[in-house]
Amino acid sequence: MDFIAPRLLLLTRLGWFHLDRPVFVPAGARCRTEADALVVELPDGRRLSYPGSVCR
């Protein structure tokens, strides 16, 4: 799943992907899930990674 945050968000999960802890995502940041992490690409180009897992 890939999306751009429309405003400041507090995420605990993204679809089937559950984060190990809540994460603030700023407006305009692009988010996507990888095998074991949520990757947040900030508008200034920095990439942040937060651990989690897929739960079905």
N, CA, C, O and CB atoms as a CASP TS submission, in Angstrom:
PFRMAT TS
TARGET T0000
AUTHOR 0000-0000-0000
METHOD Language model
MODEL 1
PARENT N/A
ATOM      1  N   MET     1       0.844  -1.165   0.000  1.00  0.00           N
ATOM      2  CA  MET     1       0.000   0.000   0.000  1.00  0.00           C
ATOM      3  C   MET     1       0.895   1.235   0.000  1.00  0.00           C
ATOM      4  O   MET     1       1.903   1.280   0.705  1.00  0.00           O
ATOM      5  CB  MET     1      -0.963  -0.006   1.215  1.00  0.00           C
ATOM      6  N   ASP     2       0.528   2.209  -0.775  1.00  0.00           N
ATOM      7  CA  ASP     2       1.304   3.436  -0.923  1.00  0.00           C
ATOM      8  C   ASP     2       0.325   4.604  -0.888  1.00  0.00           C
ATOM      9  O   ASP     2      -0.660   4.601  -1.626  1.00  0.00           O
ATOM     10  CB  ASP     2       2.149   3.432  -2.255  1.00  0.00           C
ATOM     11  N   PHE     3       0.579   5.604  -0.043  1.00  0.00           N
ATOM     12  CA  PHE     3      -0.301   6.774  -0.012  1.00  0.00           C
ATOM     13  C   PHE     3       0.465   7.999   0.467  1.00  0.00           C
ATOM     14  O   PHE     3       1.549   7.888   1.040  1.00  0.00           O
ATOM     15  CB  PHE     3      -1.519   6.516   0.897  1.00  0.00           C
ATOM     16  N   ILE     4      -0.113   9.163   0.224  1.00  0.00           N
ATOM     17  CA  ILE     4       0.441  10.432   0.704  1.00  0.00           C
ATOM     18  C   ILE     4      -0.488  10.959   1.788  1.00  0.00           C
ATOM     19  O   ILE     4      -1.696  11.069   1.580  1.00  0.00           O
ATOM     20  CB  ILE     4       0.604  11.478  -0.467  1.00  0.00           C
ATOM     21  N   ALA     5       0.076  11.283   2.938  1.00  0.00           N
ATOM     22  CA  ALA     5      -0.717  11.769   4.067  1.00  0.00           C
ATOM     23  C   ALA     5      -1.308  13.140   3.750  1.00  0.00           C
ATOM     24  O   ALA     5      -0.563  14.070   3.442  1.00  0.00           O
ATOM     25  CB  ALA     5       0.143  11.840   5.345  1.00  0.00           C
ATOM     26  N   PRO     6      -2.634  13.283   3.819  1.00  0.00           N
ATOM     27  CA  PRO     6      -3.261  14.567   3.510  1.00  0.00           C
ATOM     28  C   PRO     6      -3.092  15.597   4.628  1.00  0.00           C
ATOM     29  O   PRO     6      -3.217  16.799   4.395  1.00  0.00           O
ATOM     30  CB  PRO     6      -4.732  14.362   3.232  1.00  0.00           C
ATOM     31  N   ARG     7      -2.809  15.123   5.837  1.00  0.00           N
ATOM     32  CA  ARG     7      -2.626  15.973   7.022  1.00  0.00           C
ATOM     33  C   ARG     7      -1.821  15.162   8.043  1.00  0.00           C
ATOM     34  O   ARG     7      -1.513  13.996   7.800  1.00  0.00           O
ATOM     35  CB  ARG     7      -4.021  16.447   7.628  1.00  0.00           C
ATOM     36  N   LEU     8      -1.486  15.763   9.166  1.00  0.00           N
ATOM     37  CA  LEU     8      -0.772  15.039  10.216  1.00  0.00           C
ATOM     38  C   LEU     8      -1.624  13.852  10.671  1.00  0.00           C
ATOM     39  O   LEU     8      -2.787  14.022  11.037  1.00  0.00           O
ATOM     40  CB  LEU     8      -0.440  15.980  11.419  1.00  0.00           C
ATOM     41  N   LEU     9      -1.042  12.656  10.646  1.00  0.00           N
ATOM     42  CA  LEU     9      -1.755  11.440  11.029  1.00  0.00           C
ATOM     43  C   LEU     9      -1.013  10.718  12.142  1.00  0.00           C
ATOM     44  O   LEU     9       0.214  10.783  12.224  1.00  0.00           O
ATOM     45  CB  LEU     9      -1.933  10.512   9.819  1.00  0.00           C
ATOM     46  N   LEU    10      -1.756  10.033  12.996  1.00  0.00           N
ATOM     47  CA  LEU    10      -1.180   9.128  13.977  1.00  0.00           C
ATOM     48  C   LEU    10      -1.586   7.729  13.539  1.00  0.00           C
ATOM     49  O   LEU    10      -2.761   7.370  13.612  1.00  0.00           O
ATOM     50  CB  LEU    10      -1.664   9.455  15.453  1.00  0.00           C
ATOM     51  N   LEU    11      -0.623   6.940  13.085  1.00  0.00           N
ATOM     52  CA  LEU    11      -0.906   5.599  12.571  1.00  0.00           C
ATOM     53  C   LEU    11      -0.559   4.525  13.586  1.00  0.00           C
ATOM     54  O   LEU    11       0.478   4.588  14.246  1.00  0.00           O
ATOM     55  CB  LEU    11      -0.139   5.355  11.283  1.00  0.00           C
ATOM     56  N   THR    12      -1.436   3.541  13.702  1.00  0.00           N
ATOM     57  CA  THR    12      -1.143   2.325  14.466  1.00  0.00           C
ATOM     58  C   THR    12      -1.149   1.125  13.531  1.00  0.00           C
ATOM     59  O   THR    12      -0.568   0.082  13.835  1.00  0.00           O
ATOM     60  CB  THR    12      -2.172   2.127  15.615  1.00  0.00           C
ATOM     61  N   ARG    13      -1.811   1.284  12.390  1.00  0.00           N
ATOM     62  CA  ARG    13      -1.827   0.239  11.368  1.00  0.00           C
ATOM     63  C   ARG    13      -2.095   0.880  10.019  1.00  0.00           C
ATOM     64  O   ARG    13      -2.597   2.002   9.940  1.00  0.00           O
ATOM     65  CB  ARG    13      -2.894  -0.848  11.685  1.00  0.00           C
ATOM     66  N   LEU    14      -1.761   0.168   8.973  1.00  0.00           N
ATOM     67  CA  LEU    14      -1.997   0.621   7.607  1.00  0.00           C
ATOM     68  C   LEU    14      -2.478  -0.599   6.838  1.00  0.00           C
ATOM     69  O   LEU    14      -1.679  -1.430   6.405  1.00  0.00           O
ATOM     70  CB  LEU    14      -0.696   1.262   6.951  1.00  0.00           C
ATOM     71  N   GLY    15      -3.785  -0.699   6.675  1.00  0.00           N
ATOM     72  CA  GLY    15      -4.348  -1.908   6.075  1.00  0.00           C
ATOM     73  C   GLY    15      -4.078  -3.098   6.973  1.00  0.00           C
ATOM     74  O   GLY    15      -4.454  -3.091   8.145  1.00  0.00           O
ATOM     75  N   TRP    16      -3.427  -4.124   6.435  1.00  0.00           N
ATOM     76  CA  TRP    16      -3.089  -5.331   7.196  1.00  0.00           C
ATOM     77  C   TRP    16      -1.793  -5.178   7.984  1.00  0.00           C
ATOM     78  O   TRP    16      -1.443  -6.058   8.771  1.00  0.00           O
ATOM     79  CB  TRP    16      -2.976  -6.520   6.261  1.00  0.00           C
ATOM     80  N   PHE    17      -1.077  -4.075   7.785  1.00  0.00           N
ATOM     81  CA  PHE    17       0.214  -3.874   8.430  1.00  0.00           C
ATOM     82  C   PHE    17       0.029  -3.173   9.779  1.00  0.00           C
ATOM     83  O   PHE    17      -0.510  -2.069   9.843  1.00  0.00           O
ATOM     84  CB  PHE    17       1.154  -3.054   7.517  1.00  0.00           C
ATOM     85  N   HIS    18       0.478  -3.824  10.852  1.00  0.00           N
ATOM     86  CA  HIS    18       0.363  -3.285  12.208  1.00  0.00           C
ATOM     87  C   HIS    18       1.735  -2.832  12.698  1.00  0.00           C
ATOM     88  O   HIS    18       2.702  -3.594  12.673  1.00  0.00           O
ATOM     89  CB  HIS    18      -0.240  -4.341  13.174  1.00  0.00           C
ATOM     90  N   LEU    19       1.801  -1.593  13.138  1.00  0.00           N
ATOM     91  CA  LEU    19       3.059  -1.031  13.641  1.00  0.00           C
ATOM     92  C   LEU    19       3.313  -1.488  15.076  1.00  0.00           C
ATOM     93  O   LEU    19       2.373  -1.720  15.837  1.00  0.00           O
ATOM     94  CB  LEU    19       3.033   0.513  13.568  1.00  0.00           C
ATOM     95  N   ASP    20       4.596  -1.615  15.440  1.00  0.00           N
ATOM     96  CA  ASP    20       4.954  -1.998  16.803  1.00  0.00           C
ATOM     97  C   ASP    20       4.577  -0.913  17.807  1.00  0.00           C
ATOM     98  O   ASP    20       4.292  -1.210  18.967  1.00  0.00           O
ATOM     99  CB  ASP    20       6.447  -2.294  16.892  1.00  0.00           C
ATOM    100  N   ARG    21       4.577   0.345  17.363  1.00  0.00           N
ATOM    101  CA  ARG    21       4.164   1.477  18.207  1.00  0.00           C
ATOM    102  C   ARG    21       3.545   2.539  17.305  1.00  0.00           C
ATOM    103  O   ARG    21       3.832   2.566  16.108  1.00  0.00           O
ATOM    104  CB  ARG    21       5.382   2.067  19.021  1.00  0.00           C
ATOM    105  N   PRO    22       2.698   3.417  17.853  1.00  0.00           N
ATOM    106  CA  PRO    22       2.092   4.477  17.045  1.00  0.00           C
ATOM    107  C   PRO    22       3.151   5.406  16.450  1.00  0.00           C
ATOM    108  O   PRO    22       4.190   5.654  17.062  1.00  0.00           O
ATOM    109  CB  PRO    22       1.104   5.286  17.890  1.00  0.00           C
ATOM    110  N   VAL    23       2.871   5.915  15.249  1.00  0.00           N
ATOM    111  CA  VAL    23       3.812   6.776  14.516  1.00  0.00           C
ATOM    112  C   VAL    23       3.069   8.000  13.997  1.00  0.00           C
ATOM    113  O   VAL    23       2.013   7.873  13.377  1.00  0.00           O
ATOM    114  CB  VAL    23       4.486   6.002  13.335  1.00  0.00           C
ATOM    115  N   PHE    24       3.626   9.201  14.253  1.00  0.00           N
ATOM    116  CA  PHE    24       3.096  10.424  13.649  1.00  0.00           C
ATOM    117  C   PHE    24       3.669  10.552  12.246  1.00  0.00           C
ATOM    118  O   PHE    24       4.878  10.436  12.048  1.00  0.00           O
ATOM    119  CB  PHE    24       3.439  11.684  14.512  1.00  0.00           C
ATOM    120  N   VAL    25       2.796  10.792  11.274  1.00  0.00           N
ATOM    121  CA  VAL    25       3.210  10.988   9.881  1.00  0.00           C
ATOM    122  C   VAL    25       2.789  12.394   9.481  1.00  0.00           C
ATOM    123  O   VAL    25       1.599  12.709   9.516  1.00  0.00           O
ATOM    124  CB  VAL    25       2.578   9.901   8.919  1.00  0.00           C
ATOM    125  N   PRO    26       3.745  13.258   9.097  1.00  0.00           N
ATOM    126  CA  PRO    26       3.399  14.639   8.745  1.00  0.00           C
ATOM    127  C   PRO    26       2.675  14.745   7.400  1.00  0.00           C
ATOM    128  O   PRO    26       2.767  13.854   6.556  1.00  0.00           O
ATOM    129  CB  PRO    26       4.654  15.490   8.710  1.00  0.00           C
ATOM    130  N   ALA    27       1.963  15.840   7.226  1.00  0.00           N
ATOM    131  CA  ALA    27       1.252  16.100   5.968  1.00  0.00           C
ATOM    132  C   ALA    27       2.243  16.124   4.811  1.00  0.00           C
ATOM    133  O   ALA    27       3.332  16.687   4.924  1.00  0.00           O
ATOM    134  CB  ALA    27       0.470  17.441   6.039  1.00  0.00           C
ATOM    135  N   GLY    28       1.853  15.505   3.698  1.00  0.00           N
ATOM    136  CA  GLY    28       2.683  15.489   2.504  1.00  0.00           C
ATOM    137  C   GLY    28       3.697  14.366   2.441  1.00  0.00           C
ATOM    138  O   GLY    28       4.378  14.207   1.428  1.00  0.00           O
ATOM    139  N   ALA    29       3.811  13.579   3.510  1.00  0.00           N
ATOM    140  CA  ALA    29       4.756  12.461   3.519  1.00  0.00           C
ATOM    141  C   ALA    29       4.170  11.279   2.751  1.00  0.00           C
ATOM    142  O   ALA    29       2.972  11.008   2.831  1.00  0.00           O
ATOM    143  CB  ALA    29       5.102  12.046   4.972  1.00  0.00           C
ATOM    144  N   ARG    30       5.026  10.580   2.008  1.00  0.00           N
ATOM    145  CA  ARG    30       4.609   9.385   1.277  1.00  0.00           C
ATOM    146  C   ARG    30       4.912   8.171   2.146  1.00  0.00           C
ATOM    147  O   ARG    30       6.022   8.030   2.659  1.00  0.00           O
ATOM    148  CB  ARG    30       5.332   9.280  -0.114  1.00  0.00           C
ATOM    149  N   CYS    31       3.930   7.301   2.311  1.00  0.00           N
ATOM    150  CA  CYS    31       4.072   6.112   3.160  1.00  0.00           C
ATOM    151  C   CYS    31       3.895   4.859   2.324  1.00  0.00           C
ATOM    152  O   CYS    31       3.069   4.812   1.412  1.00  0.00           O
ATOM    153  CB  CYS    31       3.048   6.131   4.320  1.00  0.00           C
ATOM    154  N   ARG    32       4.691   3.837   2.651  1.00  0.00           N
ATOM    155  CA  ARG    32       4.513   2.534   2.023  1.00  0.00           C
ATOM    156  C   ARG    32       5.003   1.471   2.986  1.00  0.00           C
ATOM    157  O   ARG    32       5.807   1.748   3.876  1.00  0.00           O
ATOM    158  CB  ARG    32       5.267   2.447   0.664  1.00  0.00           C
ATOM    159  N   THR    33       4.516   0.258   2.803  1.00  0.00           N
ATOM    160  CA  THR    33       4.951  -0.842   3.655  1.00  0.00           C
ATOM    161  C   THR    33       5.941  -1.713   2.896  1.00  0.00           C
ATOM    162  O   THR    33       5.837  -1.904   1.685  1.00  0.00           O
ATOM    163  CB  THR    33       3.744  -1.680   4.136  1.00  0.00           C
ATOM    164  N   GLU    34       6.894  -2.230   3.642  1.00  0.00           N
ATOM    165  CA  GLU    34       7.825  -3.227   3.132  1.00  0.00           C
ATOM    166  C   GLU    34       7.599  -4.474   3.969  1.00  0.00           C
ATOM    167  O   GLU    34       6.648  -4.518   4.749  1.00  0.00           O
ATOM    168  CB  GLU    34       9.334  -2.733   3.197  1.00  0.00           C
ATOM    169  N   ALA    35       8.432  -5.474   3.834  1.00  0.00           N
ATOM    170  CA  ALA    35       8.225  -6.752   4.503  1.00  0.00           C
ATOM    171  C   ALA    35       8.032  -6.612   6.013  1.00  0.00           C
ATOM    172  O   ALA    35       7.139  -7.243   6.579  1.00  0.00           O
ATOM    173  CB  ALA    35       9.391  -7.661   4.228  1.00  0.00           C
ATOM    174  N   ASP    36       8.842  -5.808   6.661  1.00  0.00           N
ATOM    175  CA  ASP    36       8.768  -5.712   8.119  1.00  0.00           C
ATOM    176  C   ASP    36       8.851  -4.279   8.631  1.00  0.00           C
ATOM    177  O   ASP    36       9.241  -4.057   9.777  1.00  0.00           O
ATOM    178  CB  ASP    36       9.871  -6.526   8.737  1.00  0.00           C
ATOM    179  N   ALA    37       8.489  -3.301   7.795  1.00  0.00           N
ATOM    180  CA  ALA    37       8.579  -1.906   8.215  1.00  0.00           C
ATOM    181  C   ALA    37       7.653  -1.001   7.414  1.00  0.00           C
ATOM    182  O   ALA    37       7.312  -1.286   6.266  1.00  0.00           O
ATOM    183  CB  ALA    37      10.003  -1.418   8.088  1.00  0.00           C
ATOM    184  N   LEU    38       7.259   0.093   8.048  1.00  0.00           N
ATOM    185  CA  LEU    38       6.582   1.187   7.366  1.00  0.00           C
ATOM    186  C   LEU    38       7.672   2.184   6.988  1.00  0.00           C
ATOM    187  O   LEU    38       8.439   2.618   7.848  1.00  0.00           O
ATOM    188  CB  LEU    38       5.451   1.852   8.271  1.00  0.00           C
ATOM    189  N   VAL    39       7.747   2.544   5.727  1.00  0.00           N
ATOM    190  CA  VAL    39       8.734   3.517   5.259  1.00  0.00           C
ATOM    191  C   VAL    39       8.004   4.827   4.988  1.00  0.00           C
ATOM    192  O   VAL    39       7.034   4.867   4.231  1.00  0.00           O
ATOM    193  CB  VAL    39       9.486   3.007   3.973  1.00  0.00           C
ATOM    194  N   VAL    40       8.489   5.906   5.622  1.00  0.00           N
ATOM    195  CA  VAL    40       7.905   7.230   5.457  1.00  0.00           C
ATOM    196  C   VAL    40       8.935   8.100   4.753  1.00  0.00           C
ATOM    197  O   VAL    40      10.032   8.314   5.268  1.00  0.00           O
ATOM    198  CB  VAL    40       7.475   7.850   6.836  1.00  0.00           C
ATOM    199  N   GLU    41       8.576   8.604   3.567  1.00  0.00           N
ATOM    200  CA  GLU    41       9.446   9.504   2.817  1.00  0.00           C
ATOM    201  C   GLU    41       8.920  10.923   3.026  1.00  0.00           C
ATOM    202  O   GLU    41       7.825  11.259   2.576  1.00  0.00           O
ATOM    203  CB  GLU    41       9.495   9.124   1.284  1.00  0.00           C
ATOM    204  N   LEU    42       9.708  11.749   3.711  1.00  0.00           N
ATOM    205  CA  LEU    42       9.310  13.114   4.029  1.00  0.00           C
ATOM    206  C   LEU    42       9.480  14.017   2.808  1.00  0.00           C
ATOM    207  O   LEU    42      10.268  13.706   1.915  1.00  0.00           O
ATOM    208  CB  LEU    42      10.131  13.652   5.214  1.00  0.00           C
ATOM    209  N   PRO    43       8.743  15.141   2.761  1.00  0.00           N
ATOM    210  CA  PRO    43       8.859  16.051   1.621  1.00  0.00           C
ATOM    211  C   PRO    43      10.282  16.572   1.381  1.00  0.00           C
ATOM    212  O   PRO    43      10.618  16.937   0.255  1.00  0.00           O
ATOM    213  CB  PRO    43       7.937  17.215   1.822  1.00  0.00           C
ATOM    214  N   ASP    44      11.120  16.612   2.424  1.00  0.00           N
ATOM    215  CA  ASP    44      12.492  17.096   2.251  1.00  0.00           C
ATOM    216  C   ASP    44      13.458  16.012   1.774  1.00  0.00           C
ATOM    217  O   ASP    44      14.656  16.260   1.641  1.00  0.00           O
ATOM    218  CB  ASP    44      12.992  17.672   3.551  1.00  0.00           C
ATOM    219  N   GLY    45      12.932  14.800   1.513  1.00  0.00           N
ATOM    220  CA  GLY    45      13.749  13.726   0.966  1.00  0.00           C
ATOM    221  C   GLY    45      14.230  12.689   1.968  1.00  0.00           C
ATOM    222  O   GLY    45      14.715  11.630   1.570  1.00  0.00           O
ATOM    223  N   ARG    46      14.106  12.971   3.257  1.00  0.00           N
ATOM    224  CA  ARG    46      14.529  11.981   4.260  1.00  0.00           C
ATOM    225  C   ARG    46      13.589  10.787   4.261  1.00  0.00           C
ATOM    226  O   ARG    46      12.396  10.919   3.989  1.00  0.00           O
ATOM    227  CB  ARG    46      14.582  12.612   5.665  1.00  0.00           C
ATOM    228  N   ARG    47      14.152   9.600   4.575  1.00  0.00           N
ATOM    229  CA  ARG    47      13.363   8.365   4.673  1.00  0.00           C
ATOM    230  C   ARG    47      13.475   7.824   6.084  1.00  0.00           C
ATOM    231  O   ARG    47      14.576   7.669   6.613  1.00  0.00           O
ATOM    232  CB  ARG    47      13.841   7.300   3.637  1.00  0.00           C
ATOM    233  N   LEU    48      12.338   7.537   6.692  1.00  0.00           N
ATOM    234  CA  LEU    48      12.295   6.989   8.038  1.00  0.00           C
ATOM    235  C   LEU    48      11.627   5.623   7.973  1.00  0.00           C
ATOM    236  O   LEU    48      10.716   5.409   7.174  1.00  0.00           O
ATOM    237  CB  LEU    48      11.538   7.942   9.016  1.00  0.00           C
ATOM    238  N   SER    49      12.081   4.699   8.815  1.00  0.00           N
ATOM    239  CA  SER    49      11.558   3.342   8.810  1.00  0.00           C
ATOM    240  C   SER    49      11.089   2.977  10.222  1.00  0.00           C
ATOM    241  O   SER    49      11.790   3.231  11.201  1.00  0.00           O
ATOM    242  CB  SER    49      12.632   2.337   8.305  1.00  0.00           C
ATOM    243  N   TYR    50       9.891   2.377  10.317  1.00  0.00           N
ATOM    244  CA  TYR    50       9.314   2.000  11.605  1.00  0.00           C
ATOM    245  C   TYR    50       8.925   0.528  11.559  1.00  0.00           C
ATOM    246  O   TYR    50       8.248   0.106  10.622  1.00  0.00           O
ATOM    247  CB  TYR    50       8.083   2.888  11.952  1.00  0.00           C
ATOM    248  N   PRO    51       9.340  -0.270  12.558  1.00  0.00           N
ATOM    249  CA  PRO    51       9.074  -1.704  12.535  1.00  0.00           C
ATOM    250  C   PRO    51       7.590  -2.030  12.738  1.00  0.00           C
ATOM    251  O   PRO    51       6.838  -1.287  13.369  1.00  0.00           O
ATOM    252  CB  PRO    51       9.899  -2.395  13.602  1.00  0.00           C
ATOM    253  N   GLY    52       7.217  -3.167  12.175  1.00  0.00           N
ATOM    254  CA  GLY    52       5.858  -3.673  12.300  1.00  0.00           C
ATOM    255  C   GLY    52       5.763  -5.027  11.635  1.00  0.00           C
ATOM    256  O   GLY    52       6.773  -5.617  11.253  1.00  0.00           O
ATOM    257  N   SER    53       4.535  -5.519  11.499  1.00  0.00           N
ATOM    258  CA  SER    53       4.348  -6.827  10.880  1.00  0.00           C
ATOM    259  C   SER    53       2.969  -6.894  10.217  1.00  0.00           C
ATOM    260  O   SER    53       2.061  -6.130  10.546  1.00  0.00           O
ATOM    261  CB  SER    53       4.505  -7.958  11.931  1.00  0.00           C
ATOM    262  N   VAL    54       2.842  -7.822   9.283  1.00  0.00           N
ATOM    263  CA  VAL    54       1.577  -8.037   8.595  1.00  0.00           C
ATOM    264  C   VAL    54       0.760  -9.033   9.417  1.00  0.00           C
ATOM    265  O   VAL    54       1.238 -10.115   9.757  1.00  0.00           O
ATOM    266  CB  VAL    54       1.803  -8.555   7.127  1.00  0.00           C
ATOM    267  N   CYS    55      -0.480  -8.649   9.732  1.00  0.00           N
ATOM    268  CA  CYS    55      -1.387  -9.512  10.490  1.00  0.00           C
ATOM    269  C   CYS    55      -2.621  -9.770   9.645  1.00  0.00           C
ATOM    270  O   CYS    55      -3.252  -8.837   9.150  1.00  0.00           O
ATOM    271  CB  CYS    55      -1.774  -8.870  11.860  1.00  0.00           C
ATOM    272  N   ARG    56      -2.956 -11.024   9.485  1.00  0.00           N
ATOM    273  CA  ARG    56      -4.152 -11.378   8.701  1.00  0.00           C
ATOM    274  C   ARG    56      -5.065 -12.225   9.503  1.00  0.00           C
ATOM    275  O   ARG    56      -6.123 -12.624   9.018  1.00  0.00           O
ATOM    276  CB  ARG    56      -3.785 -12.097   7.421  1.00  0.00           C
TER
END
